[in-house]
Amino acid sequence: MIKRPPALTIVIGIIFALFLGRLMQLQLVEGAKYARMSIDNAAKTFLEPAPRGIIYDRYGKVLVENQPIFYVQVLPHILAAKSESTQARILNELSRLMGEKIELKVSANEPIIIKDNIPLETALKIEEKKQELEGVVVSTRAVRRYPFGANLSHVLGYIGEIEARELDKLKEDGYRLGDILGKDGIEKYYDREIRGVDGGKKIEVDVYGTPKRILEDVESVPGADVKLTIDLEMQEAVEKALGGRAGAALVMDARSGEILALASHPNYDPNIFLEPLEEETWRRLERAGNPFMNRGLALYPPGSTFKVVTLAAALEEGLAKPDEIINCPGYYQINDRVAHCWLTSGHGKISVMEGLIWSCDVVFFELGRRVGPDRLAKYARKFGLGERTGIDLPQEKKGTIPTRDWKKNYLNEAWYEGDSINYGIGQGFVRVTPLQMAVMYAAIANGQVLKPFVVKEIIDRNDKIIYKNNYQSTGDMPISLPNLLLMRKALREVIRRGTGVVASVPGLPAAGKTGTAENPGKAHAWFVCFAPYDNPEIVIVAFVEHGEHGDRVTASIARDILIWYKENRLQKSYAEEKPEGQYILHGKYKTPYYVKRKTEETAGESTE
């Protein structure tokens, strides 16, 4: 009979086998892993932030750069090794050199920043005494500098330390507590490309945290440089034209969608974020009226600048003819409601096209009623309104292009004809951004809806282009060529002899539209135009909050920009308006078309 081992022996054997197996796993299978972890536990990592990339305008002028600043650090592990009297001597001497009392408990292991952004003179004095100041180090780091201050602040943005809510979203992308990142503008939108890759040193420390040797030294990789579409000189001219008025002014290349200038007021100086903001600085910014809002991408009622949508829809749907006569007695009655034209005495009997030239509200009350909300929305969206343009900047708003269903869903109300007549003149529920208006008028100028952009290309440190923004069309014009040319000619007459005559610049033919948008308080003022008329290069949008009169305030802003453009950027071949305008259209209109100059007798005629 075979004698069985006792149960206790079996249990001990199993336990021993498990321990042996676990030991073999730790030593043989996972030995390298735990060796690395052991080194990491006995090491401290000191990060060296990568310098951010430089930002240039389209001609290579520096818009954002890095500026070295000096700061003073104390290395506690060195200072702690000294006697108390020596520590006191070092801190007293440092206090004398810096001109302020330095008190410090040297119980920490990692470097302690005593003061940031010290003057060069102070840094030199400390360096001269470094033999006597053991454990005190003067270091440098790069900070962002914006040479042109508040100019371009809404395009460039600013940087700051990462916040908890931002870290929650970005930690999976490698962002860490204490990181500096873009907070607005280009700095934010392209932060991953601009920020580079941090370097640093991994240093072995003993049980007391004292450094022993450098385990790893990794150089930081500077961020990529960014070349914008912005023309700095034009930007300065646009800023000057807008002046101190609250609003926005922008210039877009009508052929490519490149943003050449974008000003928004009130603005702010990004350089103020080099140091923590004082309470008074914050109060001053708050009193300025939300300077961090990019008004070029914010929402407003478009007023009469929207009338081109109403006219396009009416012509395309066969609900009006260009030469149709409508009587304007100065008011428009619908049921029990009386809506007044801006010209209270009335325009009298006026054609539909002349109604656009003189911005007759009665004409567009009638057209808005005929077209109705859903068809107006259809054409507005085809022009790029009510949707984000996709510009490479934060803060862009979508807008509101209402329909019957929209009003039912959002307001739980039926649509009334009174809503339609408001819609026809760009009032009521419709909201757009100045940038969307630039996109729409560029489509009228050149035949296709463009995606605007502000970054031309991004170049890494090896001069390799790692990103390039190209011309991109998001759709063709939603109207036929004959109707498009009719609208273009009417817009030309707006500036030649209509409500936009203030924007007329001799030698630079332009076409555009005034707008005065009612809202609580004083009305907003708009002016949108493109030039040169016979071969459009640029679109200008000028918008002033509570500016009241688009035919004066914003038309004057656009005029000043047109004058600068003529004197500084316009090709000489456009110095005089030709007897026959040549329209260079794109998209579905691939072939150049030639149209006779508008006269009262030939209004509406076109030839290929």
C-alpha positions in Angstrom: 0.0 0.0 0.0 1.4 3.4 -1.1 1.6 6.0 1.6 0.1 9.3 0.6 1.8 12.6 1.7 0.0 14.6 4.3 -2.3 17.4 3.1 -0.1 20.0 4.7 2.9 18.9 2.7 0.8 19.3 -0.5 -0.3 22.7 0.4 3.2 23.9 1.2 4.5 22.4 -2.1 1.8 24.3 -4.0 2.6 27.6 -2.3 6.3 27.1 -2.9 5.7 26.4 -6.6 3.5 29.6 -6.8 6.2 31.7 -5.2 8.9 30.2 -7.4 6.8 30.8 -10.5 6.2 34.4 -9.5 9.9 34.9 -8.8 10.8 33.6 -12.2 8.2 35.8 -13.8 9.6 38.9 -12.0 13.2 38.1 -12.7 13.2 36.6 -16.1 10.0 37.8 -17.8 9.5 41.3 -16.3 13.0 42.0 -15.0 13.8 44.7 -17.6 10.5 46.4 -16.9 11.0 46.6 -13.2 14.6 47.7 -13.6 13.4 50.7 -15.6 10.8 51.4 -12.9 13.4 51.2 -10.3 15.5 53.8 -12.1 12.5 56.0 -12.6 11.7 55.8 -8.9 15.2 56.9 -8.1 15.2 59.7 -10.7 13.9 63.2 -11.1 13.0 64.7 -14.4 13.6 68.4 -15.0 11.8 69.6 -18.1 13.1 72.2 -20.5 10.1 73.6 -22.5 10.6 73.8 -26.2 10.5 77.3 -27.7 7.3 78.0 -29.7 7.4 78.5 -33.4 7.7 82.0 -34.9 4.6 83.5 -36.7 5.1 85.6 -39.8 2.9 87.6 -42.1 2.6 86.8 -45.8 5.7 88.7 -46.7 7.9 87.3 -43.9 7.5 90.0 -41.3 7.7 88.7 -37.7 4.4 89.0 -35.9 5.1 86.8 -32.9 8.6 85.9 -31.6 10.3 84.4 -28.5 12.1 86.7 -26.1 14.6 85.3 -23.5 14.0 86.4 -19.9 16.1 85.8 -16.8 14.9 84.2 -13.6 16.6 83.2 -10.3 16.4 79.7 -8.9 17.7 78.2 -5.7 18.8 74.5 -5.7 17.6 73.4 -2.2 19.8 70.2 -2.1 22.9 72.3 -2.4 21.8 75.1 0.0 20.6 72.5 2.6 24.1 71.0 2.8 25.4 74.3 4.1 25.4 75.5 7.7 22.6 77.7 8.9 25.0 80.7 9.1 26.1 80.1 5.5 22.5 79.8 4.3 21.7 83.1 6.0 24.7 84.8 4.4 23.8 83.5 0.9 20.1 84.6 1.2 21.1 88.0 2.6 23.5 88.6 -0.2 20.8 87.5 -2.8 18.3 89.9 -1.1 20.8 92.8 -1.4 21.4 92.1 -5.1 17.7 91.8 -5.9 16.6 94.7 -3.8 14.0 92.7 -1.9 13.9 90.4 1.1 14.3 86.7 0.2 13.0 84.2 2.8 13.2 80.5 2.0 12.7 77.2 3.6 15.2 74.8 2.0 13.3 71.5 2.7 12.3 70.9 -1.0 14.3 68.8 -3.4 13.4 70.4 -6.7 14.6 73.9 -7.9 12.6 76.8 -6.5 12.0 79.9 -8.6 12.7 82.9 -6.5 11.7 85.5 -9.1 10.8 85.5 -12.7 11.6 88.0 -15.4 14.4 89.9 -13.6 16.3 92.8 -15.2 19.5 92.0 -17.2 21.4 94.2 -14.7 20.3 92.1 -11.8 21.1 88.9 -13.6 24.6 90.1 -14.3 25.2 91.1 -10.7 24.1 87.7 -9.5 26.3 85.9 -12.1 29.3 88.0 -10.9 28.8 86.8 -7.4 28.0 83.1 -8.3 31.1 81.8 -6.4 29.7 83.3 -3.2 26.1 82.3 -3.9 26.3 78.5 -3.9 23.0 76.9 -4.8 21.7 80.1 -6.6 21.4 79.9 -10.3 20.4 82.4 -13.0 18.5 80.7 -15.8 16.8 81.8 -19.0 13.6 80.8 -20.7 11.8 82.0 -23.8 8.5 83.9 -23.5 6.1 85.0 -26.2 6.5 88.6 -27.5 4.0 90.3 -29.7 5.9 93.3 -31.3 2.7 95.0 -32.6 0.8 94.8 -29.4 -3.0 94.9 -29.7 -2.8 94.9 -33.5 -3.9 91.5 -34.7 -4.7 90.3 -31.2 -7.8 88.4 -32.3 -5.9 86.6 -35.1 -2.7 85.8 -33.2 -4.3 85.1 -29.8 -2.2 84.7 -26.6 -0.8 81.9 -24.4 -1.1 80.9 -20.8 -0.7 78.0 -18.4 -3.0 75.1 -18.9 -6.2 75.1 -16.7 -7.8 72.0 -15.1 -10.7 71.9 -17.6 -8.2 72.1 -20.5 -6.0 69.4 -19.0 -9.0 67.0 -18.7 -9.5 67.3 -22.5 -5.9 67.4 -23.6 -4.0 65.0 -21.2 -4.4 62.1 -23.6 -2.6 64.2 -26.2 0.5 64.6 -24.0 -0.3 67.8 -22.2 0.8 68.1 -18.6 0.0 70.2 -15.6 2.0 73.4 -15.8 2.2 73.3 -19.6 1.9 76.6 -21.6 -0.6 76.5 -24.5 -2.4 78.8 -26.8 -5.6 80.4 -25.4 -7.0 82.0 -28.6 -6.3 82.8 -32.2 -3.6 81.0 -34.2 -1.8 80.3 -30.9 -4.7 78.1 -29.9 -5.9 76.6 -33.2 -2.4 75.4 -34.2 -1.0 74.9 -30.7 0.2 71.3 -31.4 2.3 72.4 -34.4 3.6 75.6 -32.7 4.5 74.3 -29.3 7.3 71.8 -30.2 8.5 68.9 -28.1 9.8 69.5 -24.6 13.3 68.2 -23.6 14.9 67.9 -20.2 17.2 66.0 -18.0 16.5 62.8 -16.0 18.7 62.9 -12.9 19.4 60.0 -10.5 18.9 61.0 -6.9 19.6 59.3 -3.6 17.1 58.6 -0.8 17.4 62.2 0.3 16.6 63.5 -3.2 20.2 64.7 -3.8 21.2 64.5 -7.5 23.9 62.0 -8.2 24.2 61.7 -12.0 22.5 62.5 -15.3 20.7 59.4 -16.6 19.3 61.0 -19.8 19.6 64.4 -21.5 17.1 65.1 -24.2 17.2 68.3 -26.3 13.9 70.0 -26.9 12.5 70.3 -30.4 11.4 73.9 -31.3 7.9 74.3 -32.6 7.2 74.8 -36.3 7.0 78.3 -37.8 3.8 79.7 -39.2 3.3 81.9 -42.3 0.0 83.7 -42.4 -2.1 85.1 -45.2 -2.2 88.4 -43.3 -0.6 91.5 -44.9 0.7 93.4 -41.9 0.8 96.8 -43.7 -2.8 96.3 -44.8 -3.8 95.2 -41.3 -2.4 98.4 -39.9 -4.4 100.4 -42.5 -7.6 98.5 -41.6 -7.0 99.1 -37.9 -6.6 102.8 -38.5 -9.7 102.9 -40.7 -11.8 101.2 -38.0 -10.4 103.5 -35.4 -11.7 103.2 -31.8 -15.2 102.1 -32.9 -16.6 98.8 -31.5 -16.9 96.5 -34.5 -14.9 94.7 -37.1 -13.3 95.3 -40.5 -11.8 92.6 -42.7 -10.3 92.2 -46.1 -10.4 88.9 -47.9 -8.8 87.9 -51.2 -11.9 87.3 -53.4 -10.1 84.8 -55.6 -8.6 82.5 -52.9 -10.3 83.0 -49.6 -7.1 84.3 -48.0 -7.7 86.7 -45.1 -5.5 89.7 -45.7 -6.6 91.7 -42.7 -9.0 91.2 -39.8 -9.4 93.9 -37.1 -11.8 93.6 -34.2 -12.4 96.4 -31.6 -12.1 96.6 -28.7 -9.0 94.6 -28.6 -6.2 93.7 -26.1 -2.4 93.5 -25.9 -1.3 89.9 -25.7 1.9 91.0 -24.0 0.0 91.6 -20.8 0.0 87.8 -20.2 3.8 87.7 -19.8 3.2 88.0 -16.0 0.1 87.3 -13.9 -2.5 89.9 -14.4 -3.2 92.3 -11.6 -6.8 92.9 -10.5 -6.8 96.4 -11.8 -5.7 95.2 -15.3 -8.7 92.7 -15.3 -11.1 95.5 -14.3 -9.7 97.7 -17.1 -10.2 95.0 -19.6 -13.8 94.4 -18.4 -14.6 98.1 -18.7 -13.4 98.0 -22.3 -16.4 96.0 -23.4 -15.4 92.4 -24.0 -12.1 92.9 -25.8 -11.5 89.1 -26.1 -14.5 88.6 -28.5 -13.6 88.4 -32.1 -16.4 90.5 -33.6 -15.4 89.4 -37.1 -16.7 86.0 -36.2 -19.6 87.1 -34.0 -23.3 87.2 -34.8 -25.4 90.2 -35.8 -28.5 91.0 -37.9 -27.2 91.8 -41.5 -29.7 94.5 -42.4 -29.8 95.6 -46.0 -26.6 93.7 -46.9 -28.8 90.6 -46.9 -31.0 92.1 -49.7 -28.9 90.4 -52.4 -30.1 87.1 -51.1 -33.7 88.2 -51.3 -33.2 89.5 -54.8 -31.3 86.4 -56.0 -34.1 84.1 -54.7 -36.8 86.2 -56.3 -35.1 86.3 -59.7 -34.2 82.6 -59.7 -37.6 81.4 -58.6 -39.3 83.6 -61.2 -41.1 85.6 -58.6 -39.9 89.0 -59.8 -38.4 90.5 -63.0 -35.5 93.0 -63.0 -37.5 95.7 -64.6 -40.7 95.1 -62.6 -42.0 98.4 -61.1 -43.1 98.5 -57.4 -44.6 101.6 -55.8 -42.9 102.8 -52.6 -45.0 105.4 -50.8 -42.7 105.3 -47.8 -44.5 102.4 -46.1 -45.7 98.9 -46.7 -49.0 97.6 -45.2 -49.6 94.0 -44.5 -52.9 93.2 -42.7 -53.0 95.6 -39.7 -49.3 96.2 -39.7 -47.5 99.2 -41.4 -43.8 98.8 -42.0 -41.9 101.9 -43.0 -39.2 102.4 -45.6 -36.0 104.1 -44.4 -36.9 106.9 -46.8 -40.1 108.1 -45.1 -41.1 110.2 -48.1 -40.9 107.1 -50.3 -39.0 106.2 -53.5 -42.1 106.4 -55.6 -42.4 104.0 -58.6 -39.1 102.1 -58.7 -37.8 99.0 -60.5 -36.6 95.9 -58.6 -33.0 96.5 -59.6 -33.2 100.2 -58.7 -34.6 99.0 -55.4 -31.3 97.3 -54.6 -29.3 100.4 -55.7 -31.3 102.7 -53.4 -31.9 100.0 -50.8 -35.7 100.5 -50.9 -37.2 98.6 -48.0 -40.7 98.5 -49.6 -39.3 96.6 -52.6 -37.7 94.0 -50.4 -40.7 93.8 -48.0 -42.7 92.7 -51.1 -40.0 90.3 -52.4 -39.5 88.8 -48.9 -43.2 88.1 -48.7 -43.3 86.6 -52.2 -40.3 84.3 -51.6 -41.1 83.2 -48.1 -38.8 81.9 -45.4 -38.0 78.4 -46.7 -36.8 79.6 -50.1 -34.9 82.5 -48.6 -33.2 80.0 -46.3 -32.4 77.8 -49.3 -30.5 80.6 -51.1 -28.9 82.1 -47.9 -27.4 78.7 -47.1 -26.1 78.3 -50.7 -24.4 81.6 -50.3 -22.6 80.3 -47.2 -24.8 82.0 -44.5 -26.0 80.2 -41.4 -23.0 77.7 -41.4 -19.5 78.1 -40.1 -17.1 78.9 -42.9 -14.4 76.6 -41.5 -11.9 79.4 -41.0 -8.8 78.2 -39.0 -9.6 80.4 -36.0 -11.5 79.8 -32.7 -14.7 81.6 -31.7 -16.5 81.3 -35.1 -20.2 81.3 -34.7 -22.7 79.4 -36.9 -25.5 81.9 -37.3 -29.2 81.7 -37.8 -31.1 81.3 -41.0 -34.7 80.8 -40.0 -37.4 78.7 -41.6 -41.0 77.9 -40.7 -39.8 74.7 -38.9 -37.1 76.6 -37.1 -39.5 79.1 -35.6 -41.9 76.3 -34.6 -39.1 74.2 -33.0 -37.3 77.1 -31.2 -40.1 79.5 -30.4 -43.2 77.2 -30.7 -44.8 79.8 -32.9 -46.2 79.8 -36.4 -44.6 81.8 -39.2 -46.4 85.0 -40.2 -46.1 87.2 -43.3 -44.8 89.9 -41.1 -41.8 87.7 -40.3 -41.3 87.3 -44.1 -41.1 91.0 -44.8 -38.6 91.4 -42.0 -36.6 88.5 -43.4 -36.5 90.2 -46.8 -34.6 93.2 -45.5 -32.2 91.1 -43.3 -34.0 91.8 -40.0 -36.0 89.6 -37.7 -34.5 86.3 -36.7 -31.6 86.1 -39.2 -28.1 86.4 -37.8 -24.8 86.2 -39.6 -21.1 87.0 -39.0 -19.1 89.6 -40.9 -16.9 86.8 -42.2 -19.9 85.1 -43.7 -20.8 88.3 -45.5 -17.3 88.4 -46.9 -17.7 84.9 -48.2 -21.1 85.7 -49.8 -19.9 88.9 -51.6 -16.8 87.1 -52.8 -19.1 84.5 -54.4 -21.0 87.4 -56.1 -17.7 88.8 -57.2 -16.0 85.7 -58.6 -18.6 83.0 -58.9 -17.9 80.5 -56.1 -18.3 80.1 -52.4 -14.8 80.0 -50.8 -13.5 78.6 -47.5 -11.5 81.4 -45.8 -8.2 80.8 -44.1 -5.5 82.7 -42.2 -2.6 80.2 -42.2 -0.7 79.9 -45.5 1.8 77.3 -44.5 3.6 75.7 -41.6 7.3 75.0 -41.8 9.4 72.8 -39.4 13.0 73.5 -38.3 14.3 71.7 -41.3 12.6 74.1 -43.6 10.2 71.4 -44.7 6.6 72.5 -45.3 4.5 70.2 -43.1 1.1 71.9 -43.8 -0.2 74.1 -46.6 -3.6 75.7 -46.9 -4.9 75.9 -50.4 -7.7 77.6 -52.2 -10.9 75.6 -51.5 -14.3 76.1 -53.0 -17.3 74.8 -51.0 -19.8 75.4 -53.8 -20.8 77.3 -56.9 -23.0 80.3 -57.1 -26.6 79.3 -56.5 -27.9 81.6 -59.3 -27.7 81.7 -63.1 -25.1 83.8 -64.9 -27.6 86.4 -66.3 -29.0 87.1 -62.8 -25.6 87.2 -61.2 -24.4 89.8 -63.7 -27.5 91.9 -63.1 -26.8 91.8 -59.4 -23.2 92.7 -59.9 -24.1 95.7 -62.0 -26.7 96.9 -59.5 -24.1 96.7 -56.7 -21.7 98.7 -58.9 -24.4 101.4 -59.2 -24.8 101.4 -55.4 -21.3 102.9 -55.1 -21.4 104.9 -58.3 -24.7 106.8 -57.6 -26.7 105.0 -54.9 -26.6 104.7 -51.1 -22.9 103.7 -51.1 -21.5 106.7 -52.9 -19.4 107.7 -49.9 -17.2 104.7 -50.7 -16.5 105.8 -54.2 -12.7 106.1 -54.9 -11.7 107.6 -58.3 -9.6 105.1 -60.3 -10.8 102.1 -58.3 -14.2 100.9 -59.4 -16.0 99.0 -56.7 -19.4 97.3 -56.1 -21.1 96.9 -52.8 -24.0 97.4 -50.4 -24.8 99.5 -47.4 -26.7 98.1 -44.4 -28.3 99.5 -41.3 -29.5 96.8 -39.0 -32.0 97.6 -36.3 -31.5 96.1 -32.8 -32.1 97.3 -29.2 -30.4 100.7 -28.9 -28.8 102.4 -31.9 -28.8 100.5 -35.2 -25.7 98.6 -36.4 -23.9 99.9 -39.5 -22.6 97.6 -42.3 -20.8 98.1 -45.6 -19.6 95.2 -47.9 -17.9 95.7 -51.2 -15.5 94.1 -53.7 -13.0 95.7 -56.0 -11.9 96.2 -58.7 -15.3 95.8 -60.1 -14.2 94.4 -63.5 -11.7 91.9 -62.1 -12.3 91.5 -58.3 -9.3 91.0 -56.1 -10.6 91.8 -52.6 -13.7 91.9 -50.6 -14.0 94.4 -47.7 -16.5 94.1 -44.8 -16.9 97.0 -42.4 -19.2 96.7 -39.4 -19.7 99.0 -36.5 -21.8 98.2 -33.5 -24.5 100.9 -33.0 -22.9 102.9 -35.8 -26.5 103.8 -37.1 -25.7 104.7 -40.7 -24.0 102.2 -43.1 -24.1 104.8 -45.8 -21.8 107.0 -43.7 -19.8 105.4 -41.0 -18.9 102.0 -42.5 -18.9 103.3 -46.1 -16.2 105.7 -44.9 -14.2 102.9 -43.3 -14.4 100.9 -46.6 -13.4 104.0 -48.6 -10.3 104.5 -46.5 -9.3 100.9 -47.0 -9.9 101.1 -50.8 -7.8 104.3 -51.0 -4.9 102.5 -49.2 -5.3 99.4 -51.4 -5.3 101.5 -54.6 -2.1 103.4 -53.5 -0.2 100.4 -52.2 -1.4 97.1 -53.7 -3.5 97.7 -56.8 -2.0 96.8 -60.2 -1.6 99.8 -62.5 -3.8 98.1 -65.2 -6.8 98.8 -63.0 -6.1 102.6 -62.7 -9.1 103.4 -64.9 -12.5 101.7 -65.3 -12.7 100.2 -68.8 -15.6 101.0 -71.1 -16.4 97.3 -71.1 -16.0 95.4 -67.9 -14.4 92.0 -68.1 -15.8 89.6 -65.5 -13.4 86.8 -64.4 -15.7 84.2 -62.9 -14.9 80.7 -61.6 -16.8 77.6 -60.5 -19.5 76.7 -63.0 -18.7 79.9 -65.0 -15.3 78.7 -66.4 -15.3 81.1 -69.4 -14.7 84.9 -69.1 -17.8 86.9 -69.9 -17.9 90.3 -71.3 -20.8 92.6 -70.3 -21.6 96.0 -71.6 -21.4 98.8 -69.1 -24.7 99.5 -67.4 -26.8 102.4 -68.7 -30.4 103.1 -68.2 -31.2 101.8 -71.7 -29.1 98.5 -71.5 -30.0 97.5 -67.9 -30.2 93.8 -67.7 -28.6 93.0 -71.1 -25.6 90.8 -71.3 -23.6 89.2 -74.0 -21.2 86.3 -74.0 
